[in-house]
């Protein structure tokens, strides 16, 4: 949303998110401990707006560290213990306008450790925090969340005391749980005074954990959006859900419809013992059957992995019979936060990059440096015959080959838990390149789904516009890659071959309609895109002004300027002849798009080494130029990035 619109909403006294995007109020940020002061820049304004920073070492059994702007710097609490607030210099030393700074002795900043931070900014209908003093008698505490409460968490700060919480999914009125314990919910009226929080206040009873006379307390309040969140560019989106589900005891567990794709989820069994499980996409939450990294709020243990939950484009699904996640008849509560970004990118360098493996100590790891978290990448050794690898955050260590029909395989060293790139096999080879994309509205999206063999199948996506090109691959079987392109009607292309357009019903609702929609991709039946119980991945591409262009051209042997609407030319060009056979040509400015000279080209459908024998395109400020006799006359589709 434009800044002007946000200011107008704020001036009008909007009670909601005032058009804020989720990336402005929440961040999962990964970092390595240094044993020295370091600043985490995550884009969250804590200095001006206030909020909570939650830190946890991933590779060491250290305490959680919770810091908030109401209590101030260098004062931390740990969710895994009942201890009072600890004041210690050189822990979290400042709340900044774009993140925070941590000191040398913070539990999650010891040298050699990996760590995660979760930052919650104060914002109406998302999160707030406050402090209050106990009276020993039941009292009401006012809050400024601006909506009904979804989850309320309270901790005594001046003395020991268990963390107490309320969740809207708990049975009964005023029910509560202990956040630093694994037990089931309780119905005691001495915690929340037998009442549920409202949109303006919550009540605390006489229990010393929440209201001892003279005691000091902090409360964290999380909202629940129910089609009233008012977030996003149009001010109409939800970004946080606090809900519950009933387990079925099956490895095909309940599917939770959030109305958005989550990036962070906390799950707890409420009717019996069970941990407070924390999972997020930055640390490796995938749609594959591999292990997903979990941390537990009530435990200091290191990160561990189990394939219990998978993210979906509209929510998440349990994929285990483990009783802490999916006991038959069991009751479970959760908090889920929407995946970002929600803002449409304006600079292609924020969402796409090309990089060769780098042996420099500052860039290794990751081997491939992008400057942003990578959601999809292609990888290829350029100086010899080698397979392409197509990898994604959604599929984790699994990969596909664009030059092959092979089902997915796995490489344990494929890692996406970096803020500025991704890594592959150990070692270094400067001839191995990676082309990297970030998921962003109107630019690129990735969707994992399971086939149902039903013609006209719709699969939800979060591209935000109608996709103009789609790549689909059956991950479970040796089947061709199927490609939809808006300018190749009533037919499809195969990414792994040089074949011309194939006439047939693969994309679309019928054999005479292959149109796609701004909310769903539309598929036929069959093994290419929708075989029963097979796993698939779809990559969706769109034209975005000044950033990317999906289009077509006809070349007739004379110089042709392909106008993509760019201002400084194309950094990446993929094009293919489709009226007859023709390879998928990959060119980029990193390896060279040369004026009046040959261009190093790779073929996405082949293992061939880089070929510099042809002059295929020329630089052109608005896009790229086709010239010379090295390009055959015919009809072509293309995809270019500025």
C-alpha positions in Angstrom: 0.0 0.0 0.0 1.2 3.5 -0.8 2.5 5.5 2.1 -0.1 8.2 1.5 -2.9 5.6 1.9 -1.4 4.3 5.2 -1.2 7.9 6.5 -4.8 8.5 5.6 -5.9 5.4 7.3 -3.9 6.2 10.4 -5.4 9.8 10.5 -8.9 8.3 10.2 -8.2 6.3 13.3 -8.3 2.8 11.7 -8.4 0.1 14.3 -6.9 -2.5 12.1 -3.5 -3.1 10.5 -3.8 0.1 8.5 -2.6 -1.6 5.4 0.7 -2.8 7.0 2.3 -5.8 5.3 3.2 -8.8 7.4 7.0 -8.2 6.8 6.6 -4.9 8.6 5.3 -6.4 11.8 6.9 -9.9 11.9 10.3 -11.4 11.1 12.0 -14.7 11.4 15.7 -13.9 11.1 18.5 -16.5 11.2 22.1 -15.7 12.3 25.3 -17.2 13.5 26.5 -16.4 17.0 29.7 -14.4 17.1 30.4 -14.0 20.8 30.6 -10.2 20.1 28.0 -7.5 19.7 26.1 -7.8 16.5 23.1 -6.0 14.9 20.2 -7.8 13.3 18.6 -5.8 10.5 15.2 -7.3 9.8 13.2 -4.3 8.8 11.0 -4.2 11.9 10.7 -0.8 13.6 11.0 -1.6 17.3 12.4 1.8 18.4 9.4 3.7 17.1 6.6 1.2 17.4 7.7 -1.2 20.2 7.4 -5.0 20.4 8.9 -8.3 21.3 12.2 -10.1 20.3 12.3 -13.8 21.0 15.7 -15.5 20.6 16.8 -19.1 20.7 20.0 -21.0 19.9 19.3 -23.7 17.4 22.5 -25.7 17.8 22.9 -25.5 21.6 20.6 -26.3 24.5 20.5 -22.7 25.8 17.6 -20.9 27.3 15.1 -18.9 25.2 15.5 -15.2 25.5 12.5 -12.9 25.4 13.0 -9.1 25.4 10.3 -6.4 25.0 10.3 -2.7 24.7 8.0 -2.2 27.7 10.5 -3.7 30.1 13.5 -2.3 28.2 16.9 -3.5 27.1 19.1 -6.1 28.9 16.1 -7.6 30.6 15.2 -11.1 29.5 12.8 -13.9 30.4 13.0 -17.5 29.3 9.9 -19.5 28.3 11.5 -22.8 29.4 11.8 -21.8 33.1 9.8 -20.1 35.8 12.6 -17.8 36.8 12.1 -14.1 37.4 13.3 -11.5 34.9 17.1 -11.4 34.7 18.9 -8.1 34.2 22.3 -8.5 32.6 24.3 -6.1 30.6 25.4 -7.0 27.1 22.4 -9.2 26.3 19.9 -7.3 24.0 21.4 -3.9 24.1 19.1 -1.8 21.8 15.8 -1.8 20.0 16.4 -0.2 16.6 14.2 1.3 13.9 15.0 -1.7 11.6 15.8 -4.5 14.1 17.8 -4.8 17.2 21.4 -5.3 18.6 22.5 -8.2 20.8 25.6 -8.3 23.0 28.3 -10.8 23.6 26.7 -12.7 26.5 23.3 -13.3 25.1 22.4 -17.0 25.2 21.8 -17.0 21.5 25.0 -15.3 20.5 27.7 -17.6 21.6 30.5 -18.1 19.0 30.0 -21.0 16.6 26.3 -21.5 17.4 23.4 -21.1 14.9 20.4 -19.1 16.2 16.9 -17.8 15.3 15.1 -14.6 16.2 11.3 -14.0 16.0 10.3 -10.4 16.1 6.7 -9.2 16.8 6.1 -5.5 16.3 3.2 -3.8 18.1 0.4 -3.3 15.7 -3.4 -3.2 16.0 -5.0 -6.6 15.2 -1.6 -8.3 15.4 0.4 -8.0 18.6 0.9 -5.9 21.7 2.6 -6.1 25.0 2.3 -4.3 28.3 3.3 -4.4 32.0 1.2 -4.2 35.1 1.4 -4.4 38.9 -0.4 -7.1 40.9 -3.0 -6.2 43.6 -3.7 -9.6 45.1 -7.4 -9.1 44.2 -9.1 -9.8 40.9 -8.5 -6.9 38.5 -9.1 -5.9 34.9 -6.2 -4.8 32.7 -6.8 -2.6 29.7 -5.0 -3.3 26.4 -4.5 -1.7 23.0 -4.6 -4.7 20.7 -7.6 -3.2 18.9 -9.4 -6.6 18.5 -10.4 -9.7 20.3 -7.5 -11.6 21.8 -6.4 -14.9 20.2 -3.6 -15.8 22.6 -2.7 -14.2 25.9 0.6 -14.9 27.7 1.6 -13.6 31.2 4.8 -13.9 33.2 5.7 -12.6 36.6 8.9 -10.6 36.3 9.9 -9.8 39.9 9.8 -13.4 41.2 9.5 -17.0 40.1 6.3 -18.1 38.7 5.0 -20.2 35.9 4.1 -18.7 32.5 0.3 -18.7 32.2 -1.6 -18.4 29.0 -5.1 -18.3 27.6 -6.1 -19.3 24.1 -9.4 -18.8 22.3 -9.3 -22.5 21.3 -9.4 -23.9 24.8 -12.7 -25.4 26.0 -14.6 -23.5 28.6 -14.4 -19.9 29.8 -11.2 -18.6 31.3 -9.3 -21.9 30.8 -5.5 -21.6 31.0 -2.3 -23.5 30.4 1.3 -23.3 31.6 3.6 -22.2 28.8 6.8 -23.5 30.5 5.2 -26.9 31.1 3.8 -29.7 28.9 0.6 -30.3 30.8 -3.0 -30.1 29.6 -5.3 -27.1 30.1 -6.8 -26.2 33.5 -10.1 -24.6 34.4 -9.0 -22.8 37.6 -10.8 -19.5 38.0 -7.9 -18.0 40.0 -5.8 -17.3 36.8 -8.1 -15.4 34.5 -10.9 -14.9 37.0 -13.2 -17.2 35.1 -13.5 -14.9 32.1 -12.2 -14.6 28.6 -10.3 -11.5 27.3 -12.2 -8.9 25.4 -11.1 -6.4 22.7 -10.3 -3.8 25.4 -9.3 -5.7 28.5 -8.4 -9.0 30.2 -9.0 -10.1 33.8 -6.6 -11.7 36.3 -7.6 -13.5 39.4 -5.8 -14.0 42.7 -3.1 -16.5 41.7 0.4 -15.2 42.3 1.5 -16.2 38.9 -0.6 -13.5 37.4 -1.6 -11.1 40.3 0.4 -11.2 43.5 0.1 -8.0 45.6 3.1 -5.8 44.7 4.2 -8.2 42.0 5.3 -7.0 38.5 4.1 -8.7 35.3 4.4 -8.6 31.5 1.6 -9.6 29.2 1.9 -10.5 25.5 -1.3 -10.4 23.5 -1.7 -12.0 20.0 -4.7 -11.2 17.8 -6.9 -13.5 15.8 -7.9 -12.2 12.4 -11.2 -13.5 11.0 -11.6 -11.7 7.7 -11.1 -8.4 9.6 -7.3 -8.1 9.7 -7.0 -5.0 7.4 -3.4 -5.8 6.4 -1.7 -5.9 3.1 -1.6 -3.5 0.1 -5.4 -3.4 -0.1 -6.0 -3.3 3.7 -8.2 -6.4 3.6 -6.0 -9.3 4.5 -5.6 -11.5 7.6 -2.1 -12.2 8.8 -2.5 -14.1 12.1 -4.9 -16.9 13.2 -5.3 -18.5 16.6 -7.4 -21.7 16.2 -7.8 -25.3 17.2 -8.3 -28.7 15.5 -9.3 -32.2 16.5 -6.8 -35.0 15.6 -7.7 -38.1 13.6 -4.8 -40.3 14.5 -3.8 -40.8 10.9 -0.7 -40.0 8.9 -3.1 -38.2 6.6 -4.1 -35.7 9.3 -6.5 -32.8 9.4 -6.0 -30.0 6.9 -6.2 -26.6 8.6 -7.6 -23.9 6.4 -6.1 -20.5 7.4 -7.0 -18.6 4.2 -3.3 -17.9 3.8 0.0 -19.7 3.6 1.8 -19.7 6.9 5.5 -18.9 7.6 5.4 -19.6 11.4 3.3 -21.9 13.4 3.1 -22.9 17.1 1.2 -26.1 18.0 0.3 -27.5 21.4 -1.9 -30.4 22.5 -4.4 -28.9 25.0 -6.3 -31.9 26.4 -3.2 -33.9 27.4 0.6 -33.6 27.7 2.6 -32.2 24.8 5.2 -29.8 23.9 4.8 -26.2 22.6 6.2 -26.8 19.1 7.6 -24.0 17.0 8.2 -24.3 13.3 9.0 -21.8 10.6 9.8 -21.8 6.9 13.2 -20.0 7.3 14.6 -22.9 9.3 13.4 -25.5 6.8 9.7 -26.2 7.0 9.0 -28.1 3.8 6.2 -29.9 1.9 8.4 -32.9 1.5 8.4 -36.1 3.6 11.8 -35.2 5.0 12.4 -33.9 8.5 11.4 -30.4 9.5 13.3 -28.5 12.3 11.4 -28.0 15.5 12.1 -26.0 18.6 10.0 -26.1 21.8 9.0 -23.1 23.9 9.0 -25.0 27.1 12.4 -26.6 26.5 15.9 -25.4 26.0 16.8 -28.4 23.9 18.5 -28.0 20.5 16.6 -27.9 17.2 15.4 -31.4 16.2 13.6 -32.7 13.2 10.5 -34.7 12.5 8.2 -34.7 9.4 5.0 -33.9 11.3 3.4 -30.9 9.5 3.5 -29.6 5.9 2.7 -26.1 4.8 0.0 -25.5 2.2 -0.9 -22.5 0.0 -3.9 -21.9 2.3 -2.9 -23.4 5.6 -1.1 -26.5 6.9 -1.8 -30.3 7.2 -0.7 -32.8 9.8 1.1 -35.8 8.3 1.7 -37.9 11.4 -0.1 -40.0 14.0 2.2 -38.8 16.7 -0.1 -38.1 19.7 1.5 -34.7 20.4 0.3 -33.4 17.0 -2.6 -35.7 15.9 -4.0 -38.0 18.5 -7.3 -39.4 17.5 -9.9 -37.2 19.2 -7.2 -35.0 20.8 -7.7 -31.3 21.0 -4.9 -29.0 19.7 -4.4 -25.3 19.6 -2.2 -23.3 17.3 -1.0 -19.8 16.3 -0.2 -19.2 12.6 1.4 -16.2 10.9 1.1 -15.5 7.2 4.0 -15.9 4.8 5.4 -12.7 3.3 6.3 -10.6 1.6 2.9 -8.9 0.9 4.4 -5.9 -0.8 5.0 -6.0 -4.6 8.7 -5.7 -5.4 9.9 -2.7 -7.4 13.5 -3.7 -7.9 14.5 -7.0 -9.6 17.7 -7.3 -7.5 15.5 -7.8 -4.4 14.0 -11.0 -5.9 16.4 -12.4 -8.5 20.1 -12.9 -8.8 22.8 -15.1 -10.4 26.0 -16.1 -8.6 28.8 -18.5 -9.1 30.1 -20.6 -6.2 32.2 -18.4 -4.0 35.1 -19.6 -1.9 35.5 -16.3 0.0 35.2 -16.7 3.7 32.7 -13.9 3.9 30.4 -15.7 1.5 30.9 -19.3 2.3 28.5 -20.4 3.5 26.3 -19.8 1.7 27.9 -20.9 -1.5 25.5 -18.9 -3.6 24.9 -15.3 -2.4 21.7 -13.6 -3.5 21.1 -10.8 -0.9 17.7 -12.2 0.0 16.2 -15.5 1.2 16.1 -17.9 -1.7 12.8 -19.8 -2.5 13.7 -21.4 -5.8 17.0 -22.0 -7.6 18.5 -23.5 -10.6 22.1 -24.9 -10.4 24.4 -26.0 -13.2 28.1 -26.6 -13.8 28.9 -24.5 -16.9 32.2 -25.9 -18.1 31.3 -29.5 -18.6 28.4 -31.8 -19.3 26.3 -31.9 -16.1 22.6 -32.1 -15.1 20.7 -29.1 -14.0 19.3 -29.1 -10.5 16.0 -27.4 -9.7 15.6 -26.9 -5.9 13.3 -25.0 -3.7 12.6 -24.0 -0.1 9.3 -25.9 -0.2 11.0 -29.2 -1.1 14.1 -28.8 1.0 16.9 -31.3 0.3 15.0 -32.8 -2.7 15.8 -31.7 -6.2 14.6 -32.2 -9.8 16.5 -32.0 -13.1 15.1 -29.7 -15.8 16.8 -31.8 -18.5 15.3 -35.1 -17.3 12.0 -36.8 -16.5 13.5 -38.3 -13.4 11.5 -38.2 -10.1 13.0 -36.1 -7.3 16.2 -37.2 -5.5 17.8 -35.8 -2.4 21.1 -34.2 -1.5 21.6 -33.7 2.2 23.8 -30.7 1.8 21.1 -28.6 0.1 20.3 -25.9 2.6 18.0 -22.8 2.5 18.3 -21.6 6.1 20.2 -18.5 5.1 19.1 -14.9 4.9 21.2 -14.1 1.9 21.4 -17.2 -0.4 21.6 -21.0 -0.3 24.2 -23.7 -0.2 24.7 -27.0 -1.9 27.5 -29.7 -1.8 30.5 -28.9 0.2 33.5 -27.6 -1.7 33.9 -24.9 -4.3 33.8 -24.8 -8.1 33.7 -21.3 -9.7 32.2 -22.9 -12.9 29.0 -23.9 -11.0 26.3 -21.2 -11.1 23.0 -20.7 -9.5 20.0 -18.6 -10.7 17.9 -17.6 -7.7 14.3 -16.4 -7.2 12.4 -15.1 -4.2 8.7 -15.6 -3.9 6.9 -12.2 -4.2 3.5 -11.0 -5.2 3.0 -10.4 -9.0 6.5 -11.8 -9.7 7.0 -15.5 -8.7 5.4 -18.2 -6.6 5.9 -21.9 -5.8 3.2 -24.3 -4.9 3.5 -28.0 -3.8 0.4 -30.2 -4.1 -0.8 -33.8 -4.3 -2.6 -35.0 -7.4 -6.2 -36.1 -7.4 -6.6 -37.2 -11.1 -9.7 -34.9 -11.5 -10.0 -32.9 -14.7 -10.4 -29.2 -14.0 -8.6 -29.5 -10.7 -7.8 -26.1 -9.0 -4.8 -25.6 -6.8 -4.6 -22.4 -4.8 -1.6 -20.1 -5.3 -0.4 -16.8 -3.8 1.1 -15.1 -6.9 -1.6 -12.5 -6.6 -2.1 -12.2 -10.4 -2.9 -14.6 -13.2 0.3 -16.6 -13.9 1.6 -16.2 -17.4 4.0 -19.1 -17.3 3.9 -22.3 -15.2 6.3 -25.1 -14.8 4.9 -28.3 -13.3 6.8 -31.5 -12.4 5.6 -34.8 -11.0 8.1 -35.3 -8.1 7.0 -38.9 -7.5 7.6 -40.4 -10.9 9.6 -40.2 -14.1 7.3 -37.9 -16.1 7.9 -34.9 -18.4 7.9 -31.4 -17.2 4.8 -29.6 -18.4 4.9 -25.9 -19.2 2.0 -23.5 -19.6 2.6 -20.2 -21.4 0.0 -17.6 -22.0 1.0 -17.2 -25.6 1.0 -20.9 -26.4 -2.7 -21.6 -26.5 -4.5 -25.0 -26.4 -1.3 -26.9 -25.8 1.8 -27.1 -23.7 5.6 -27.4 -23.8 8.0 -29.8 -22.2 10.8 -28.2 -20.2 13.1 -31.2 -20.5 13.0 -31.4 -24.3 13.4 -29.3 -27.4 10.0 -30.4 -28.7 7.6 -28.0 -30.4 4.3 -27.2 -28.8 2.3 -30.3 -27.9 -1.4 -30.1 -28.6 -3.3 -31.5 -25.7 -5.4 -30.9 -22.6 -3.0 -30.5 -19.6 -3.7 -27.0 -18.3 -7.1 -25.4 -18.0 -10.7 -26.4 -17.3 -11.3 -28.1 -20.7 -9.7 -29.0 -24.0 -10.9 -25.6 -25.4 -9.8 -23.4 -22.4 -6.4 -23.4 -20.8 -6.8 -20.0 -19.0 -5.5 -19.7 -15.5 -6.7 -17.5 -12.6 -5.3 -15.0 -10.1 -6.1 -17.4 -7.2 -5.7 -20.9 -8.7 -3.8 -22.9 -11.2 -6.2 -25.0 -13.3 -5.1 -28.5 -14.3 -6.3 -31.5 -16.2 -6.0 -35.1 -15.0 -3.1 -37.4 -15.8 0.4 -38.1 -14.7 2.0 -34.9 -16.1 0.2 -32.5 -13.7 -2.4 -34.4 -11.6 -1.9 -38.1 -11.1 -3.7 -39.5 -8.1 -1.7 -39.3 -4.8 1.5 -38.2 -6.6 3.5 -35.2 -5.3 4.0 -32.2 -7.6 5.7 -28.8 -7.6 4.5 -25.9 -9.7 6.6 -22.7 -10.3 4.5 -19.7 -11.4 5.9 -16.6 -13.2 4.3 -13.3 -14.1 5.2 -10.0 -15.8 5.8 -7.2 -13.3 6.5 -3.7 -14.6 10.2 -2.9 -14.5 11.0 -6.3 -12.9 10.0 -9.2 -15.2 8.4 -9.9 -18.5 6.7 -13.1 -19.8 6.0 -12.7 -23.6 6.6 -13.9 -27.1 8.0 -12.7 -30.4 8.3 -13.7 -34.0 11.8 -13.4 -35.5 12.0 -12.9 -39.3 15.7 -12.5 -39.8 16.1 -8.8 -39.1 17.1 -6.9 -36.0 14.3 -7.2 -33.4 14.1 -5.2 -30.2 12.1 -7.0 -27.6 10.7 -4.4 -25.3 10.2 -5.7 -21.8 9.6 -2.3 -20.2 13.0 -2.3 -18.5 15.2 0.7 -18.0 18.7 -0.9 -17.9 18.3 -4.0 -20.0 17.7 -7.7 -19.1 20.0 -9.5 -16.6 18.3 -12.8 -17.4 16.7 -14.1 -20.6 15.1 -17.5 -21.2 13.6 -18.1 -24.6 12.5 -21.1 -26.8 11.1 -21.6 -30.3 7.8 -23.3 -30.1 6.4 -23.6 -33.6 9.1 -26.2 -34.3 11.9 -27.8 -32.2 14.1 -25.5 -30.3 16.1 -25.7 -27.0 15.3 -23.6 -23.9 18.2 -21.0 -24.1 19.5 -19.5 -20.8 21.5 -16.2 -21.0 22.4 -13.8 -18.3 24.5 -10.7 -17.7 26.6 -12.5 -15.0 28.1 -14.8 -17.6 27.8 -12.2 -20.3 25.2 -10.6 -22.6 27.7 -9.2 -25.1 27.3 -6.4 -27.7 28.3 -7.5 -31.2 29.9 -10.7 -29.8 29.0 -14.3 -29.0 27.1 -15.0 -25.8 27.7 -17.9 -23.4 24.5 -19.9 -23.5 23.2 -22.9 -21.6 20.3 -25.1 -22.6 17.8 -25.8 -19.8 16.7 -29.1 -21.4 20.3 -30.5 -21.9 23.4 -31.4 -20.0 25.7 -29.5 -22.4 28.4 -27.3 -21.2 28.2 -23.6 -21.9 28.3 -22.8 -25.6 29.9 -19.6 -26.8 29.7 -20.2 -30.5 26.7 -18.0 -31.3 25.6 -14.4 -31.1 22.1 -14.9 -29.8 21.0 -11.6 -28.2 22.4 -8.0 -27.8 22.0 -5.6 -24.9 19.0 -3.3 -25.2 18.0 -0.8 -22.4 14.3 -1.8 -22.6 14.9 -5.5 -22.7 17.0 -7.4 -25.2 17.7 -7.5 -29.0 17.6 -10.4 -31.4 19.9 -10.0 -34.3 22.1 -11.9 -36.8 21.8 -15.3 -38.4 22.4 -17.4 -35.3 18.7 -17.3 -34.4 16.3 -19.2 -36.7 13.2 -17.5 -38.1 10.1 -18.5 -36.2 7.8 -18.1 -33.2 9.4 -17.8 -29.7 8.3 -17.5 -26.1 10.5 -15.8 -23.6 10.9 -14.9 -19.9 13.2 -11.9 -19.0 14.2 -10.3 -15.7 15.6 -6.8 -15.3 
